[in-house]
Amino acid sequence: MLFYSKQDKAILLFHRILPERDPLWDPIDPSLFERTLKYMQKNFHVITLDELLFEKNIHSSKPLAALTFDDGYRDFMDHAIPIMDAAKMKASMFLVTDCIDKGMPTWTYIVDHIFANSVKMEWTGFDPSGLPDEYRKMKWATREEKVNYCRKFKQYIKWIPSTERDSIISSLLENFNDVQYPPGMMMSWEEVRQVQAAGFGIGSHSVTHPSLGTIRDVDNIRFELTESAGRIKTETGVNPAIFSYPVGSYDERVKNIAREVGYKAALAVNYKMYDPAKQDLYEIPRIELYNESWLKTRMRINGTFNYLKKIFK
């Protein structure tokens, strides 16, 4: 049963497809991704994101859907593309250009990786007095305790002012300096061009993956949107038409700047279907999927999960 109307469109959001498990940010297992695409084939007409957003004359007996990926991790090539090729589907990948340039993952991944992999059990050299009481504990007795702290703390720092978050991350990197990052996590620009040549869309996901709605200086917001588009244009020859808000953070200022600098549309998260008659092109909702049970994944896609949240909230 689908809990939405025929005009609603399902835009799915993925990040990583990988058989390896992670205690803090678990990638979607390839078997679950494959099962998800088979479900989409049966219940939706899956087209490219550009077609879904901008083509007016696509008619189908099934609801329309599109696939999107954020960040630019290389497992997109290793694990996601082979499964999409078998299903004859394409997706759009939204790149954090600084991560592609430097071959380093996003700060959100780095925070998780530090807490999950550092052997140090104390955060020194940082004054926690400005943090809420629940985050002031800088020493942990067990790895599990430290990981549980990170789960909540990372969500907190996503929404604080960007200058405060940058200071916290700098302190984390300085203190937990025993952590190594796996090489080759991000696509290179040559691999981005290969993905583009294979028919997959390329869009912008900012320069440094900030929570844009928390940035006070509009010039910094404008830099994140324009510089990322410029890097993509330089490396691929194509000016990206669509922007994806990092961590789903935006406000009216961010939407207006995205429009002003030339993007045709911008993607949020919002966990619901996209109805062009009700939502504007600079606040397009997507349904993010996780490495969960098949029941929960299906409930997210077909709208049951969101429907039940509305009833029981």
LOFIPA-63421 format. One record per residue: x, y, z of N, C-alpha, C in turn. Coordinates in steps of 0.1 Angstrom, whole numbers, plus 2048, in hexadecimal, padded with zeros to 3 digits. Atoms other than C-alpha are relative to their C-alpha. Layout:
# residues N
{pt {X; Y; Z}; {X; Y; Z}; {X; Y; Z}}
...
***
This chain:
# residues 313
{pt {808; 7F4; 800}; {800; 800; 800}; {809; 80C; 800}}
{pt {7F9; 7F4; 801}; {80D; 822; 7F6}; {7F9; 80C; 807}}
{pt {807; 7F6; 7F8}; {805; 83F; 80E}; {803; 80E; 7FA}}
{pt {7FE; 7F3; 806}; {806; 85B; 7F5}; {7F8; 800; 7F3}}
{pt {808; 7FF; 80C}; {7F4; 868; 7D6}; {809; 7FE; 7F4}}
{pt {7F9; 803; 80C}; {7FD; 862; 7B2}; {80A; 80B; 7FC}}
{pt {7F7; 7F5; 804}; {80D; 884; 7AD}; {80D; 801; 808}}
{pt {7F4; 800; 7F8}; {826; 87E; 7C9}; {80B; 7F9; 7F9}}
{pt {7F4; 806; 806}; {849; 875; 7BF}; {80A; 7FC; 80B}}
{pt {7F7; 805; 7F6}; {861; 860; 7D3}; {80F; 803; 7FC}}
{pt {7F2; 7FE; 802}; {885; 86D; 7D4}; {808; 7FA; 80B}}
{pt {7F9; 807; 7F6}; {89B; 855; 7E7}; {80E; 806; 802}}
{pt {7F2; 7FB; 7FD}; {8BC; 860; 7F8}; {808; 7F5; 806}}
{pt {7F6; 809; 7FA}; {8D9; 849; 7FE}; {80D; 807; 802}}
{pt {7F2; 7FB; 7FF}; {8FD; 84F; 809}; {80A; 7F5; 7FC}}
{pt {7F6; 80B; 802}; {912; 82F; 80B}; {7F9; 7F3; 7FE}}
{pt {804; 80E; 802}; {90C; 80C; 7FD}; {80C; 7F8; 802}}
{pt {7F3; 807; 7FD}; {925; 7F4; 80D}; {7FC; 7F4; 809}}
{pt {803; 80C; 7F7}; {925; 7D1; 81D}; {807; 801; 80D}}
{pt {7F9; 7FF; 7F3}; {93C; 7DD; 839}; {7F7; 808; 80A}}
{pt {808; 7FA; 7F6}; {92B; 7E7; 85A}; {807; 80B; 807}}
{pt {7FB; 7F5; 7F9}; {930; 807; 86E}; {7F7; 803; 80C}}
{pt {809; 7FF; 7F4}; {924; 80C; 892}; {7F9; 80E; 801}}
{pt {806; 7F3; 7FF}; {91C; 831; 88D}; {7F8; 804; 7F3}}
{pt {807; 7FD; 80D}; {913; 836; 868}; {800; 7F4; 7F7}}
{pt {800; 80D; 806}; {90A; 815; 85A}; {7FC; 801; 7F1}}
{pt {804; 800; 80E}; {90B; 813; 833}; {7F5; 7F6; 7FD}}
{pt {80A; 809; 804}; {8EE; 803; 822}; {806; 7F3; 7F9}}
{pt {7FA; 80C; 806}; {8F6; 7DF; 81A}; {7FC; 7FE; 7F2}}
{pt {804; 802; 80E}; {8F7; 7D7; 7F5}; {7F3; 7F7; 7FD}}
{pt {80B; 808; 802}; {8DD; 7BC; 7F9}; {7F3; 807; 803}}
{pt {80C; 7F7; 7FD}; {8C4; 7D5; 809}; {7FE; 80A; 7F4}}
{pt {801; 7F7; 80B}; {8CC; 7EE; 7ED}; {7FA; 7F9; 7F4}}
{pt {805; 808; 80B}; {8C5; 7D3; 7D3}; {7F1; 7FE; 802}}
{pt {80E; 803; 7FD}; {8A4; 7CA; 7E4}; {7F7; 80D; 7FE}}
{pt {807; 7F3; 802}; {89A; 7EF; 7E5}; {7FE; 803; 7F2}}
{pt {802; 7FD; 80E}; {89F; 7F3; 7C0}; {7F6; 7F7; 7F9}}
{pt {80A; 80A; 805}; {88B; 7D4; 7B8}; {7F2; 805; 804}}
{pt {80C; 7FB; 7FC}; {86F; 7E3; 7CD}; {7FC; 80D; 7F8}}
{pt {803; 7F4; 808}; {872; 804; 7BB}; {7FB; 7FC; 7F1}}
{pt {804; 804; 80E}; {870; 7F2; 799}; {7F1; 7FC; 800}}
{pt {80D; 806; 7FF}; {850; 7E1; 7A4}; {7F5; 80B; 802}}
{pt {80A; 7F7; 7FB}; {83E; 7FF; 7B3}; {801; 80E; 7FB}}
{pt {7FE; 7F3; 805}; {84C; 81E; 7A2}; {806; 800; 7F2}}
{pt {7F9; 7FD; 80C}; {858; 82C; 781}; {80C; 808; 803}}
{pt {7F4; 7F9; 7FC}; {87C; 835; 789}; {807; 806; 7F4}}
{pt {7FA; 7F8; 80B}; {88B; 850; 773}; {80B; 808; 806}}
{pt {7F5; 7F8; 7FA}; {8A8; 868; 777}; {7FA; 80C; 807}}
{pt {805; 7F5; 7F8}; {8A5; 885; 78F}; {7FC; 80C; 7F7}}
{pt {803; 7F5; 809}; {8A7; 89F; 773}; {7F3; 7FE; 7F9}}
{pt {80D; 803; 807}; {88A; 88E; 761}; {7F5; 802; 80A}}
{pt {80A; 7FF; 7F6}; {876; 88C; 781}; {7FC; 80F; 803}}
{pt {802; 7F2; 7FC}; {87B; 8B1; 789}; {7FC; 809; 7F5}}
{pt {801; 7F6; 80B}; {87B; 8C2; 767}; {7F8; 7FC; 7F4}}
{pt {808; 805; 80C}; {869; 8AC; 74D}; {7F1; 800; 804}}
{pt {80E; 7FF; 7FD}; {844; 8B3; 74B}; {7F8; 7F5; 7F9}}
{pt {808; 809; 808}; {839; 898; 732}; {804; 7F1; 802}}
{pt {7FD; 80E; 7FD}; {843; 878; 744}; {7F3; 7FA; 806}}
{pt {80D; 806; 7FC}; {824; 862; 748}; {803; 7F1; 804}}
{pt {7FE; 80E; 7FC}; {823; 841; 75B}; {7F4; 7FC; 809}}
{pt {80A; 805; 7F8}; {80A; 82B; 76C}; {804; 7FF; 80F}}
{pt {7FA; 801; 7F3}; {821; 82A; 78A}; {805; 80E; 805}}
{pt {7FA; 7F4; 7FB}; {82D; 846; 7A1}; {80E; 802; 7FB}}
{pt {7F2; 7FE; 804}; {84E; 856; 796}; {809; 800; 80C}}
{pt {7F6; 800; 7F5}; {86D; 852; 7AA}; {80E; 802; 7FA}}
{pt {7F2; 7FE; 804}; {892; 85B; 7A8}; {809; 7FC; 80C}}
{pt {7F6; 804; 7F6}; {8B2; 850; 7BA}; {80B; 80B; 801}}
{pt {7F6; 7F6; 7FE}; {8CB; 868; 7CA}; {80A; 7FB; 80A}}
{pt {7F6; 803; 7F7}; {8EC; 864; 7DC}; {807; 80D; 804}}
{pt {7F8; 7F4; 7FB}; {8FF; 87E; 7F1}; {80E; 7FC; 804}}
{pt {7F2; 800; 7FB}; {924; 884; 7F8}; {80A; 7FD; 7F6}}
{pt {7F6; 803; 80A}; {937; 872; 7DD}; {80A; 7F5; 805}}
{pt {7F8; 80B; 7FC}; {944; 852; 7EE}; {802; 7F6; 7F4}}
{pt {7FC; 809; 80B}; {956; 839; 7D7}; {7F8; 7F3; 800}}
{pt {808; 80C; 800}; {940; 81C; 7E2}; {7F4; 801; 7F7}}
{pt {80B; 7FE; 80A}; {926; 82C; 7CB}; {804; 7F9; 7F3}}
{pt {7FB; 807; 80C}; {93C; 81E; 7AE}; {801; 7F1; 802}}
{pt {7FD; 80E; 7FD}; {945; 7FE; 7BF}; {7F4; 7F7; 802}}
{pt {80B; 808; 7FC}; {924; 7F2; 7CC}; {7F2; 805; 7FB}}
{pt {80D; 7FB; 804}; {907; 809; 7C2}; {7FE; 7FF; 7F1}}
{pt {802; 800; 80E}; {90C; 80D; 79D}; {7FE; 7F2; 7FA}}
{pt {803; 80D; 806}; {90E; 7E8; 795}; {7F2; 7FB; 802}}
{pt {80E; 804; 7FD}; {8ED; 7E2; 7A6}; {7F6; 809; 7F8}}
{pt {809; 7F8; 808}; {8DD; 800; 795}; {801; 7FC; 7F1}}
{pt {7FF; 804; 80E}; {8EB; 7F5; 773}; {7F7; 7F3; 7FE}}
{pt {808; 80C; 802}; {8DA; 7D3; 778}; {7F2; 803; 800}}
{pt {80F; 7FC; 800}; {8B9; 7E4; 780}; {7FD; 80A; 7F5}}
{pt {802; 7F6; 80A}; {8BE; 7FC; 763}; {7FB; 80E; 806}}
{pt {803; 7F3; 7F9}; {8BC; 81B; 77A}; {80C; 809; 801}}
{pt {7F5; 7F7; 7FE}; {8D0; 83A; 77D}; {7FD; 808; 80D}}
{pt {801; 7F7; 7F4}; {8D6; 852; 79B}; {807; 80C; 7FE}}
{pt {7F9; 7F3; 800}; {8E2; 875; 7A1}; {809; 800; 80D}}
{pt {7F7; 7FF; 7F5}; {901; 879; 7B7}; {804; 80E; 803}}
{pt {7FD; 7F2; 7FC}; {906; 899; 7CB}; {80D; 801; 808}}
{pt {7F2; 801; 7FC}; {92B; 8A1; 7D2}; {803; 80B; 80A}}
{pt {7FA; 7F7; 7F7}; {93C; 8B2; 7EF}; {80E; 803; 7FA}}
{pt {7F5; 7FF; 809}; {957; 8C1; 7D9}; {80E; 800; 808}}
{pt {7F4; 800; 7F8}; {971; 8C7; 7F5}; {805; 7F1; 803}}
{pt {7FE; 80E; 7FD}; {96E; 8A2; 7FE}; {806; 7F9; 7F3}}
{pt {7FA; 806; 80C}; {975; 898; 7D9}; {80E; 805; 7FE}}
{pt {7F3; 7FA; 802}; {992; 8B0; 7D7}; {80A; 7FA; 809}}
{pt {7F6; 804; 7F6}; {9A3; 8A4; 7F7}; {800; 7F1; 802}}
{pt {801; 80E; 7FD}; {998; 87F; 7F6}; {7FC; 7FD; 80E}}
{pt {803; 802; 7F2}; {98A; 883; 819}; {7F1; 800; 802}}
{pt {80E; 800; 7FE}; {967; 87B; 826}; {7FA; 80C; 806}}
{pt {806; 7F5; 7FA}; {94E; 894; 833}; {803; 801; 80F}}
{pt {7FD; 7FF; 7F1}; {952; 8A2; 857}; {7F6; 7F7; 808}}
{pt {809; 809; 7F9}; {933; 88E; 861}; {805; 7F2; 801}}
{pt {7FA; 80D; 800}; {945; 86E; 858}; {80C; 800; 809}}
{pt {7F4; 7FF; 7F7}; {965; 87A; 869}; {7FD; 800; 80E}}
{pt {804; 801; 7F2}; {954; 880; 88A}; {7FC; 7F2; 804}}
{pt {803; 80E; 7FD}; {945; 85D; 889}; {80C; 7F8; 801}}
{pt {7F4; 808; 801}; {966; 84E; 87F}; {809; 802; 80C}}
{pt {7F8; 7FD; 7F5}; {979; 85F; 89B}; {7FB; 7F9; 80D}}
{pt {805; 806; 7F3}; {962; 853; 8B7}; {7FF; 7F1; 7FF}}
{pt {801; 80F; 801}; {95F; 830; 8A9}; {80E; 7FA; 800}}
{pt {7F3; 807; 803}; {984; 82A; 8A2}; {80C; 805; 809}}
{pt {7F5; 7FC; 7F8}; {99A; 83F; 8B9}; {800; 7F7; 80D}}
{pt {7FF; 807; 7F3}; {9A8; 82C; 8D7}; {800; 809; 80C}}
{pt {800; 7F6; 7F5}; {9A9; 84C; 8EB}; {7F2; 800; 806}}
{pt {80D; 800; 7F9}; {98D; 84D; 905}; {7FD; 80D; 808}}
{pt {802; 7F3; 7FA}; {990; 871; 90F}; {802; 80B; 7F6}}
{pt {7FF; 7F4; 809}; {98B; 892; 8FC}; {806; 80B; 809}}
{pt {7F9; 7F6; 7F8}; {9A5; 8AA; 90A}; {802; 80D; 7F7}}
{pt {7FD; 7F4; 807}; {9AE; 8CE; 901}; {7F4; 807; 7FA}}
{pt {80C; 7FA; 805}; {98A; 8D8; 8FB}; {7F7; 804; 80D}}
{pt {808; 7FB; 7F5}; {974; 8EE; 913}; {7F1; 7FD; 7FC}}
{pt {80E; 804; 803}; {951; 8DD; 913}; {7F6; 809; 807}}
{pt {80A; 7F8; 7F8}; {941; 8F9; 929}; {7F5; 806; 7F7}}
{pt {80A; 7FA; 808}; {92F; 907; 90B}; {7F6; 7F6; 7FA}}
{pt {809; 80B; 805}; {91E; 8E5; 903}; {7F5; 7FE; 80A}}
{pt {80B; 804; 7F7}; {8FD; 8D9; 912}; {806; 7F5; 80A}}
{pt {7FB; 809; 7F5}; {902; 8C4; 932}; {802; 7F2; 7FB}}
{pt {7FF; 80E; 805}; {8FD; 8A3; 920}; {80C; 7FD; 7F8}}
{pt {7F4; 802; 808}; {91B; 8A9; 90A}; {80D; 804; 806}}
{pt {7F4; 7FA; 7FA}; {934; 8B6; 923}; {809; 7F5; 805}}
{pt {7F8; 80B; 7FB}; {941; 893; 92D}; {80A; 7FD; 7F5}}
{pt {7F5; 801; 80A}; {963; 891; 91B}; {808; 7F3; 802}}
{pt {7F9; 80C; 7FD}; {96E; 86F; 928}; {7F6; 7F4; 801}}
{pt {80A; 80B; 801}; {95E; 84D; 922}; {807; 7F3; 805}}
{pt {7FA; 80D; 7FA}; {963; 82B; 933}; {801; 7F5; 7F6}}
{pt {800; 80B; 80A}; {95B; 815; 915}; {7FF; 806; 7F2}}
{pt {802; 7FC; 80E}; {95B; 817; 8EF}; {7F2; 802; 7FD}}
{pt {80E; 7FE; 802}; {936; 812; 8F0}; {7FA; 80D; 805}}
{pt {804; 7F4; 7FA}; {931; 82F; 907}; {804; 80C; 7F7}}
{pt {7FB; 7F5; 808}; {946; 845; 8F0}; {7F8; 801; 7F3}}
{pt {808; 800; 80D}; {933; 83A; 8D0}; {7F2; 805; 803}}
{pt {80D; 7FB; 7FD}; {912; 841; 8E1}; {800; 80F; 802}}
{pt {7FF; 7F2; 7FF}; {91E; 863; 8EA}; {800; 807; 7F2}}
{pt {7FF; 7FA; 80E}; {927; 86A; 8C5}; {7F3; 800; 7F9}}
{pt {80D; 801; 807}; {905; 85F; 8B9}; {7F7; 80D; 803}}
{pt {808; 7F4; 7FC}; {8F4; 87C; 8CC}; {808; 80D; 7FD}}
{pt {7F8; 7F3; 801}; {911; 895; 8CA}; {800; 804; 7F2}}
{pt {7FF; 7FC; 80E}; {914; 894; 8A4}; {7F3; 807; 7FC}}
{pt {80C; 7FA; 803}; {8EF; 89C; 8A1}; {7FF; 80E; 805}}
{pt {800; 7F3; 7F9}; {8F3; 8B9; 8B9}; {808; 80A; 7F8}}
{pt {7F7; 7F6; 807}; {910; 8C9; 8A6}; {7FC; 803; 7F2}}
{pt {805; 7FC; 80D}; {8FE; 8C7; 885}; {7F9; 80D; 7FF}}
{pt {809; 7F5; 800}; {8E8; 8E3; 88F}; {804; 80C; 808}}
{pt {7FB; 7F5; 7F9}; {8FE; 8FA; 8A3}; {806; 809; 7F6}}
{pt {7F9; 7F7; 809}; {90E; 919; 893}; {80D; 7FA; 7FA}}
{pt {7F5; 807; 807}; {928; 90E; 879}; {80E; 803; 806}}
{pt {7F3; 7FC; 7FB}; {945; 921; 88A}; {802; 7F7; 80D}}
{pt {7FE; 809; 7F4}; {93F; 90D; 8AB}; {802; 7F2; 7FC}}
{pt {7FD; 80E; 805}; {93D; 8EC; 898}; {80E; 7FE; 7FA}}
{pt {7F2; 801; 806}; {95D; 8F3; 885}; {80A; 800; 80B}}
{pt {7F6; 800; 7F5}; {96F; 8FA; 8A6}; {800; 7F2; 807}}
{pt {801; 80E; 7FA}; {962; 8D9; 8B5}; {807; 7F6; 7F8}}
{pt {7FA; 80A; 809}; {96D; 8C5; 897}; {80F; 801; 800}}
{pt {7F2; 7FE; 7FF}; {98F; 8D5; 898}; {806; 7FA; 80C}}
{pt {7FB; 806; 7F4}; {993; 8CB; 8BC}; {800; 7F1; 800}}
{pt {800; 80E; 801}; {988; 8A8; 8B5}; {80B; 7FA; 7F7}}
{pt {7F5; 805; 808}; {9A1; 8A4; 899}; {80E; 801; 807}}
{pt {7F3; 7FF; 7F9}; {9BD; 8B1; 8AF}; {801; 7F6; 80C}}
{pt {800; 809; 7F5}; {9B4; 89C; 8CD}; {801; 7F1; 7FC}}
{pt {800; 80E; 804}; {9AC; 87B; 8BC}; {808; 7FE; 7F3}}
{pt {7F7; 800; 80C}; {9CA; 87B; 8A5}; {806; 7F2; 7FD}}
{pt {7FB; 80E; 802}; {9CF; 855; 8A6}; {7F8; 7F9; 7F5}}
{pt {809; 807; 80A}; {9B4; 84E; 88B}; {805; 802; 7F2}}
{pt {7FD; 7FF; 80F}; {9BC; 846; 867}; {7F3; 7FE; 7F8}}
{pt {80C; 801; 808}; {9A2; 849; 84C}; {803; 7F7; 7F4}}
{pt {7FD; 809; 80B}; {99E; 82E; 832}; {802; 807; 7F3}}
{pt {7FD; 7F9; 80D}; {9AD; 838; 810}; {7F5; 7FD; 7F6}}
{pt {809; 803; 80B}; {998; 83B; 7F1}; {7F1; 800; 803}}
{pt {80E; 800; 7FC}; {977; 842; 803}; {7F7; 808; 7F6}}
{pt {807; 7F7; 809}; {96D; 85E; 7EB}; {804; 7FE; 7F2}}
{pt {7FD; 801; 80F}; {96A; 85E; 7C5}; {80B; 80B; 7FD}}
{pt {7F8; 7F5; 806}; {985; 871; 7B2}; {7F8; 807; 7F5}}
{pt {807; 7F9; 80B}; {97C; 88A; 798}; {800; 7F8; 7F3}}
{pt {800; 809; 80C}; {986; 871; 77D}; {7F5; 7F6; 801}}
{pt {80B; 809; 7FE}; {96D; 859; 78C}; {7F3; 807; 7FF}}
{pt {80C; 7F8; 802}; {953; 874; 78E}; {7FC; 801; 7F1}}
{pt {802; 7FF; 80E}; {957; 879; 769}; {7FC; 7F3; 7FA}}
{pt {804; 80D; 805}; {954; 854; 763}; {7F1; 7FD; 803}}
{pt {80E; 802; 7FB}; {933; 853; 777}; {7F7; 809; 7F7}}
{pt {807; 7F7; 808}; {927; 871; 763}; {7FE; 7FA; 7F2}}
{pt {800; 806; 80D}; {930; 860; 742}; {7F7; 7F4; 7FF}}
{pt {809; 80B; 800}; {91C; 842; 74C}; {7F1; 803; 802}}
{pt {80E; 7FC; 7FF}; {8FC; 856; 74F}; {7FB; 804; 80D}}
{pt {804; 7FC; 7F2}; {8FB; 85F; 774}; {801; 80F; 801}}
{pt {800; 7F2; 7FE}; {8F2; 882; 77E}; {80A; 804; 80B}}
{pt {7F6; 7FA; 7F6}; {90B; 898; 791}; {7FA; 80E; 804}}
{pt {804; 7F3; 7FB}; {900; 8B4; 7A8}; {809; 804; 80C}}
{pt {7F7; 7FB; 7F5}; {90E; 8C9; 7C4}; {7FA; 7FE; 80E}}
{pt {804; 802; 7F2}; {90D; 8C2; 7E9}; {809; 809; 809}}
{pt {7F8; 7F6; 7F9}; {923; 8E0; 7F3}; {80F; 7FD; 7FF}}
{pt {7F2; 801; 800}; {948; 8E5; 7F8}; {805; 7F8; 80C}}
{pt {7FB; 806; 7F4}; {94D; 8DA; 81C}; {7F5; 7F9; 808}}
{pt {80A; 807; 7F9}; {92C; 8CA; 826}; {7FB; 807; 80D}}
{pt {804; 7F9; 7F4}; {921; 8E5; 83F}; {7F1; 7FF; 802}}
{pt {80F; 7FE; 7FE}; {8FE; 8E8; 84F}; {7FD; 80E; 7FC}}
{pt {801; 7F2; 806}; {8F6; 906; 839}; {7F6; 809; 808}}
{pt {809; 7F8; 7F8}; {8D9; 911; 84F}; {806; 806; 80C}}
{pt {7F9; 7FB; 7F4}; {8F1; 917; 86C}; {80A; 80A; 7FD}}
{pt {7F6; 7F6; 803}; {908; 92E; 859}; {7FA; 80E; 800}}
{pt {805; 7F3; 7FF}; {903; 952; 862}; {803; 809; 7F4}}
{pt {7FA; 7F8; 80B}; {918; 962; 846}; {7FB; 7FB; 7F3}}
{pt {806; 805; 80C}; {904; 960; 826}; {80B; 7FF; 7F5}}
{pt {7F5; 801; 80A}; {925; 965; 812}; {806; 7F2; 801}}
{pt {7FC; 80E; 7FF}; {930; 943; 820}; {7F7; 7F6; 7FA}}
{pt {80A; 809; 806}; {910; 933; 816}; {801; 801; 7F0}}
{pt {7FE; 7FE; 80E}; {914; 942; 7F3}; {80C; 7F9; 7FB}}
{pt {7F3; 806; 804}; {938; 935; 7F1}; {7FD; 7F1; 7FF}}
{pt {802; 80F; 800}; {92D; 911; 7FA}; {7F8; 7FC; 7F3}}
{pt {808; 803; 80B}; {913; 912; 7DE}; {807; 803; 7F2}}
{pt {7FA; 7FC; 80C}; {927; 924; 7C3}; {80D; 7F9; 7FD}}
{pt {7F3; 806; 802}; {949; 915; 7C8}; {7FF; 7F1; 7FD}}
{pt {803; 80F; 803}; {93C; 8F1; 7C8}; {7FC; 7FF; 7F2}}
{pt {805; 801; 80D}; {92A; 8F7; 7A8}; {80C; 803; 7F6}}
{pt {7F5; 7FD; 808}; {949; 907; 799}; {80A; 7F5; 7FF}}
{pt {7F7; 80C; 801}; {95F; 8E9; 7A2}; {7FA; 7F5; 7F8}}
{pt {807; 80B; 808}; {946; 8D1; 793}; {801; 804; 7F1}}
{pt {800; 7FB; 80E}; {944; 8E6; 773}; {80E; 7FE; 7FB}}
{pt {7F3; 801; 804}; {96A; 8E7; 771}; {804; 7F1; 7FD}}
{pt {7FC; 80D; 802}; {96E; 8C2; 775}; {7F8; 7F7; 7F7}}
{pt {809; 808; 808}; {950; 8B5; 762}; {7FB; 806; 7F3}}
{pt {805; 7F9; 80C}; {948; 8D0; 749}; {7F1; 804; 801}}
{pt {80F; 7FE; 7FF}; {924; 8D2; 756}; {7FE; 808; 80D}}
{pt {804; 7F8; 7F4}; {916; 8EC; 76D}; {7F4; 7F9; 807}}
{pt {80B; 808; 7FA}; {901; 8D9; 787}; {7F3; 809; 802}}
{pt {80D; 7F9; 7FF}; {8DC; 8E3; 787}; {7F9; 7FE; 80D}}
{pt {807; 803; 7F4}; {8D3; 8D4; 7A8}; {809; 800; 80C}}
{pt {7F8; 800; 7F4}; {8E0; 8D9; 7CB}; {7F9; 7F8; 80B}}
{pt {805; 808; 7F5}; {8DD; 8C2; 7E9}; {805; 806; 80D}}
{pt {7FC; 7FA; 7F3}; {8DC; 8D2; 80C}; {807; 7F6; 809}}
{pt {7FA; 809; 7F7}; {8F6; 8C2; 822}; {7F9; 7FE; 80D}}
{pt {807; 804; 7F4}; {8E7; 8B0; 840}; {7F1; 806; 801}}
{pt {80E; 7FB; 801}; {8C5; 8BE; 834}; {7FE; 80E; 806}}
{pt {801; 7F4; 7F9}; {8CD; 8E0; 843}; {7FF; 80C; 7F6}}
{pt {802; 7F5; 809}; {8BF; 8FF; 832}; {7F6; 809; 807}}
{pt {80B; 7F6; 7FC}; {8A9; 91E; 838}; {7FD; 808; 7F4}}
{pt {805; 7F8; 80C}; {899; 938; 822}; {80C; 808; 7FA}}
{pt {7F4; 7FA; 806}; {8BB; 94A; 81E}; {807; 7F6; 7F6}}
{pt {7F9; 80A; 808}; {8CB; 92A; 811}; {7F8; 7FD; 7F3}}
{pt {808; 803; 80C}; {8AE; 923; 7F9}; {801; 80B; 7F6}}
{pt {800; 7F5; 809}; {8AF; 946; 7EB}; {80E; 801; 7FA}}
{pt {7F3; 7FF; 806}; {8D5; 945; 7E6}; {801; 7F5; 7F5}}
{pt {7FF; 80B; 80A}; {8D2; 923; 7D4}; {7F9; 804; 7F3}}
{pt {807; 7FB; 80B}; {8B9; 933; 7BD}; {808; 80B; 7F9}}
{pt {7F9; 7F4; 806}; {8CD; 953; 7B8}; {80D; 7FB; 7F8}}
{pt {7F3; 803; 806}; {8EE; 941; 7AF}; {7FE; 7F6; 7F4}}
{pt {803; 807; 80C}; {8DC; 92C; 794}; {7FC; 7F2; 800}}
{pt {806; 80D; 7FF}; {8D1; 90B; 7A1}; {7F2; 7FF; 7FC}}
{pt {80E; 801; 804}; {8B1; 8FF; 792}; {7F7; 7F9; 80B}}
{pt {808; 807; 7F6}; {8A7; 8EA; 7B1}; {80A; 7FD; 80B}}
{pt {7F7; 804; 7F4}; {8B4; 8E0; 7D4}; {7F8; 7F6; 808}}
{pt {805; 80B; 7F9}; {8AF; 8C1; 7E8}; {801; 800; 80F}}
{pt {7FF; 801; 7F2}; {8A6; 8BE; 80C}; {7FF; 7F1; 804}}
{pt {803; 80F; 7FC}; {89E; 89D; 820}; {7F1; 7FF; 803}}
{pt {80E; 7FF; 7FD}; {87D; 8A1; 832}; {7F8; 7F4; 800}}
{pt {806; 80D; 7FE}; {874; 87C; 82F}; {7F2; 7FF; 7FB}}
{pt {80E; 802; 806}; {855; 880; 819}; {801; 801; 7F1}}
{pt {801; 800; 80F}; {84A; 87F; 7F5}; {800; 80E; 7FB}}
{pt {800; 7F3; 807}; {84E; 89C; 7DD}; {7F4; 802; 7F8}}
{pt {80B; 7FC; 808}; {82F; 8AC; 7D0}; {802; 80D; 7FA}}
{pt {7FD; 7F3; 807}; {837; 8C7; 7B6}; {7F6; 80B; 802}}
{pt {80A; 7F6; 7FE}; {816; 8D8; 7BD}; {800; 806; 80D}}
{pt {800; 7FB; 7F2}; {81D; 8DD; 7E2}; {80E; 805; 804}}
{pt {7F3; 7FD; 7FB}; {843; 8E0; 7E5}; {808; 807; 7F5}}
{pt {7F8; 7F9; 80A}; {85B; 8F8; 7D4}; {80D; 7F9; 7FC}}
{pt {7F4; 807; 805}; {87A; 8EE; 7C0}; {80C; 802; 808}}
{pt {7F4; 7FE; 7F7}; {892; 8FA; 7DB}; {7FE; 7FB; 80E}}
{pt {802; 807; 7F3}; {884; 8E5; 7F7}; {7FA; 7F2; 7FD}}
{pt {805; 80D; 805}; {87F; 8C3; 7E6}; {803; 7F5; 80A}}
{pt {7FE; 80A; 7F5}; {87A; 8A7; 800}; {805; 7F3; 7FA}}
{pt {7FB; 80D; 804}; {88C; 886; 7FE}; {7FE; 7F6; 80C}}
{pt {802; 80B; 7F6}; {888; 865; 811}; {80E; 7FA; 801}}
{pt {7F3; 806; 7FE}; {8A9; 85B; 820}; {7FE; 7F2; 805}}
{pt {800; 80E; 7FC}; {8AF; 836; 824}; {80C; 7FC; 807}}
{pt {7F5; 804; 7F7}; {8C5; 824; 83D}; {801; 7F0; 7FF}}
{pt {7FE; 80E; 7FF}; {8D2; 801; 844}; {7F7; 7FA; 80B}}
{pt {80A; 804; 7F7}; {8B3; 7F5; 854}; {7F9; 7F3; 7FC}}
{pt {807; 80B; 804}; {89B; 7D8; 853}; {7F8; 803; 7F3}}
{pt {807; 7FE; 80C}; {889; 7D2; 832}; {7F2; 806; 802}}
{pt {80D; 7FA; 7FC}; {868; 7DA; 843}; {800; 80F; 802}}
{pt {7FF; 7F2; 7FD}; {873; 7FC; 84F}; {804; 807; 7F3}}
{pt {7FD; 7FA; 80D}; {883; 804; 82D}; {7F4; 802; 7F7}}
{pt {80C; 7FF; 808}; {863; 7FC; 81B}; {7F6; 80A; 805}}
{pt {809; 7F7; 7FA}; {84F; 810; 833}; {804; 80F; 7FE}}
{pt {7FB; 7F3; 803}; {865; 82E; 82D}; {7FC; 804; 7F2}}
{pt {803; 7FD; 80E}; {861; 82B; 807}; {7F2; 802; 7FD}}
{pt {80E; 7FF; 804}; {83C; 826; 805}; {7F8; 80A; 808}}
{pt {806; 7F5; 7F9}; {834; 841; 81E}; {7F9; 7FC; 80D}}
{pt {806; 805; 7F3}; {828; 82B; 83B}; {806; 806; 80C}}
{pt {7F9; 7FB; 7F5}; {843; 836; 852}; {7FC; 80E; 803}}
{pt {804; 7F2; 7FE}; {83B; 85B; 84D}; {7F2; 801; 805}}
{pt {80E; 800; 7FD}; {816; 854; 84F}; {7FE; 7FD; 80F}}
{pt {802; 805; 7F2}; {819; 842; 871}; {806; 80B; 809}}
{pt {7FA; 7F6; 7F8}; {830; 85E; 87E}; {7F6; 80B; 802}}
{pt {80A; 7F5; 7FF}; {814; 878; 877}; {7F5; 7FC; 80A}}
{pt {80B; 805; 7F8}; {7FA; 862; 888}; {804; 800; 80F}}
{pt {7FC; 802; 7F2}; {80E; 85B; 8A8}; {809; 80A; 806}}
{pt {7F8; 7F5; 7FA}; {821; 87B; 8AD}; {7F9; 808; 80B}}
***
